[in-house]
Amino acid sequence: VLNKIVPGFGAYYTLTSGAWVFNGEFVGAQNRFEPADLDRNADGVGDKPRSWNFELARNVSKDTELAVKYEGSREFFGFPRTRYGIDVSWGLGDGVTFSTEFMHSIYKPDFSNLKRSNELNSLLSIEF
């Protein structure tokens, strides 16, 4: 049970121009949590978590999309402070997409045991 409810907010937008698509998203707490409720780095000050994501994508062919990403977060324990990378998606047929993404992450020492990491992820999506 929380000692104090903390309101949050979020915003998402998409801008499109021809073959280009720009997406942005931001979510976060409006105020700090009480230290007893959320103080993951134990500094005695309640956390005020927030995160954002920006992505610029372009269709390079009928079935292929290339995107660059930049993401960040503040006061989310175990999550990177910043991440950036590239994503390639291929349409393999009606409702079938395969994506591969490479992301480089940088962590803040008092919120993670890691300093930096690299990730390679793939996803096969099937719509039905």
N, C-alpha and C positions, 0 to 999 in steps of 0.2 A: 504494500500500500504506500502510495506516495504521500509525503508530508504536504506537498504543494503541487497543484496541477500547473504545468507550464504550456502555454499556447505555442503553436507552431504555425508555419506558413510554407507554401510552396508555389512555384511558378514554372510553367513550361511553355515554350514557344517554338514554332517552326517557321522558317522563312525559306521560300522556294523561288528560284529564278532559273528557268530552263532546266538544264541537267544538274544544277547545284541545289543542295538542300543543307540548311544550317539549323541545327537543333540546339536548344539550351534548356537547362533545368536547374532549379535551385530549391532546396528544402532545408529548413532549419528551425530551431527553437527561437522564439522571440525574446525570451528571458533566460537567465541562468536557473538551473535546477538547484534545489537545496543541496548542500554538500552530503547530507545523509542519504539523499535519493540518487545522486549521480555525481561522483567525483573520482573518476577512474585513475587519474594520476596522483591522487591523494595530496593535493596542494592546499586543501582546506577551502577552496573556492569551488562552488558548484559549476559543473560543465554547461556549456551552451553549444551543443552539437549542431553542425550544419554541413551541407555538402552541395556540390554543383558538378555539372557535366556540360561540356560543349562538344559538338561534333559537326564537322563539315564533310559532306559526302558528295560524290559526283558519279553519275552513271558514265562509265567509260566505254560501255557497249550495251547492246540490248539486254544482256543477261548478267552483266558484271558491274558491281558498285565498289568504289574505293573510298574509304573514309579515314580521316585523321581525328583523333580524340584528345581532349584534355579534361581531366577530372581532378577534383580536390575535395578535401574534407578537413574539418577542424573539430577536435575533441571527440572523435569516434575511436574508441580504444581498439587497437589491432588493425585499423584501416590505414591506408596510405595517406600522407598529407597531400601529395600530388601524384598523378599518374598521367602518362601520355603514351600514345601509340597509334597503330594503324590497323585497319580492318579491311578485309576483302571478302565480298559476298558474291556467290555465283548462283543464278537461277538454274536449276537442273531440270526443270519441267514444271507442269502445272502444280502449284502449291508446294514445291520442294526447293529448298534453299540450303546451300552449304556455305558457312562463314568460317574464316580463320582470323584471329586477332592476336597481335603482339602488343603487350603493354609493359612499360617500365615504371616501377613504383618507387617513391621516396617516402620514408617514414619519419615521423617525429619521435625522438628517443623516449620521451616520457609517456608515449601512448602505444609503443610496440617494442618488441625485442629485436626486430629487423631494422636494418639501415636502408637497404635497397633490395629490390627483387625484380626479376623478369618473369613474365608469364606468357605462355602460348596456349591459346584456347581455340577449340573448334566446336562448331555447333551444326547439327543437321536438323532443319526444321521441316516438318511435314504438316500441311494444312489439310483438314478433311471436314 
